[in-house]
Each structure stands twice: as structure tokens, then as C-alpha cells.
Amino acid sequence: MASTVGLGLSFLVSSALVQLGTAPRVLPYLVLLVLFTAAFVGVYLMPEPVPKRSPLRLTPQRPTVPAGIRHRFLLASLAVIGSWSLGSLFFSLGPGLSAQLFRTSSVIVAGTGAVALPGALSQISSAALPRGSARPQARPPWRPGRC
């Protein structure tokens, strides 16, 4: 949820900065630089939660996946990579498509359309599904009565 809201807000804020700002190719990056600087300063000034500091020792470990779930892990990884790739393709082409659909040269309208179109398309496509089939079924992680 947070990543979706962040993506939507970044579209809207950056398109507003491009449309209304004085340097449209520089201003969004300056805003990002200020936000990253504020985050870096905040992290630097945070109190250290570890009372005793020891010297940094890095021991590289090779990432492994248990043999029993490698096939499922591979399929899930491909699904995640595919969905993020498709999303990034849409977000790169979405503003141009929405500008054409709305017949406007306004960057704010194009950015708003690029955020609103995926939501509208998902609502339209999920309307054809039987009611309740798109929601995952909640199951308790334990069996009732067995603690």
C-alpha cells in the first residue's frame, strides 16, 4: 500500500513541479536531493540503539534457497520481475498515453491520468470476476485449539 501511494504521489508531485516550476528539468531532482539530504541527516542524528560498538566485521555469505522450494521461488521471482517490468513500462508510457487520451498538453493532467488509468483498468477487469474470487482467503497460521 505504501509503495503504491508513494508512486502515485511521486507522479502527481513531479508533474506539478514540471508544470508549475521554473526549471522543469532540474526542480524535481533538486526536491529529491533535499528530501534525501533530510533523510540522511535524520538517520545520522538518530541515537545508536546498540550500547557497545565493536569493529565492523563483514563476512560475505552466498545467498541460498532451500532445495525444496527452489522451483516455487524461481517462479515467484519471475512473476515479481515481470510485474515490476510491466509496471515500469506502463509508468514510462502512461503520461504520453493519457495526454493523448485527454487531448491535452498539461503535464499535471497527463500525470493524473497515468495514476488513475491503472486503477480504472483494474476495476473494469475485476468486474468480470465472480464476486469474492479476487480476494485472498484469510486462514489462521495455526489450527484452532492447537496452541
N, C-alpha and C positions, 0 to 999 in steps of 0.2 A: 504494500500500500504506500509506504513512504517513498519508494523509488518511483512509483507511478505519479504521485503528487509532485515529486521533485522534477521529473521530466516535464510534466505539464506546466509547472510554474517556470521552469527554465525557458521553455518555448515562449511563454507569454511575456516574461520579463525581458528576455533578449530581443524579441520582436518590438516591444515598446521602446527599448533603448535604441534600436536601429532606426525606428520610425521617428522618434521624438528627440533623440540625442543630437549633439553637434558633430561628433566624429563617429559615424555608424560602423566603421570597420575597426575602430580601436576601443570605443567605450565599453562594449560587453566584456572585452578582455581585461580592461582596467578594473571593472567591477569585480570580476573573478579574482584578480590579483589582490584587491583589497580584502575580499572575503577569505582567501587562502591565508593572507598575512594575519588577519584577525584570528583565524583558527589556529595558526601556528603559535602566535603569542599566547593564546589561551591554553594550549597544550603545554607550552614551555613553563607557564606560571602555575600550573596545577601542582598541588603538593604531591610528593612522591609517596605512594602507598606502602612501599617496602621500607622497613626500618633500617635494615642493614644492606648496604650495597656491596656487591662483590664484583671483581673484574669480569668484563664481558667475555664469555667463552662460547663461541659458536661451534656447534657440531652439526655439519650438514647431514641430513638424512634423506635418503631416496624415498620419494612418495610411493606407497604401495597400496594396492587394493586387495582385500582378501579374495582368494581364488573362487570361493563360492558365489560371489556377487559381481565378478568382473564383467560378465556378459550384460547383466542389467545395468551396471554402472556405465559401460560403454554406450548402451542405447540411451540412457538418460543423459549422458554428456552430449551425445549427438543431437538430442532433442533440444537441450538448452542452447547449444551453439547455434542450431538452426533458428530457434525462435528469436534469439538476440540479433542474429544476422538479418532476419526478415524485418524485425523492428527497426534496426538502424537503416535499412534500405528505405522503409516507409518514411522514417523521420527525415531522411535526406531528400526524398522526392515529394513528401507531403505538402510542404508550403507552396511549391510550384503548382501542384495539382489543385490545391484548394484555391489558389489565386485564379487559376483558370476557371474552376467551377463557379466561383463567386463573381467572376469578371471584374476584378479589382487589382489595383496596383498597391494597395495598402498592405504593408508588411504585418501590421497587427491583425488584420482580418485573415491574412494567409496563415499566420502563426496560430490563431484561434481555431481556424479550420483544420489545421494539421493536428491539433489536440482533440478536437471534437469528432472528427471523422472516424477514428478508430473506435471510439465509444459507440457511435451511432451504428457502425457496421457490425460490431459485436452484438448489439441489442437486436438488430434485424436478423442476424444469422442465428441467434439463440432463440428467437421467437418460433422457429420451426421445430425446435426440440420439444419432446413431451415435457409437461410441467414437472419440475423437480429432478430431471435427469442430469442437468448440468452441475448440480450441487454435489460436492463430495459427501458421502455418508459419514457422519461422526461416529466413531467407535471408541470406547474407552480403552486405554492402553493396558488394562488389566481386566480380568474376568471378575464380575461382581461376586462377592462372597469369598474370594480368594485373595487375601492380603499378604 
